């Protein structure tokens, strides 16, 4: 991405469209599938509570469907998995 000190804005960086963000969707999905589930599974052990309530999952999401599978695999029922949108 142009505009910082590594790649200053110039006619060349603008011509190459370096001013736009890009995302590697498959890499993001792999990260979610391989790391988010274990993190959520291990979180209650690292941060115990009094156990009085039911756990809820309120994740940041770029793609709601990407969140649904790990949530289901971890045993979060749909009513405890809060999604803002499904794309």
PyMOL commands that set and color helices and strands:
alter all, ss='L'
color gray80, all
select helices_A, chain A and resi 11-15+25-46+64-73+78-80
alter helices_A, ss='H'
color red, helices_A
deselect
rebuild
show_as cartoon
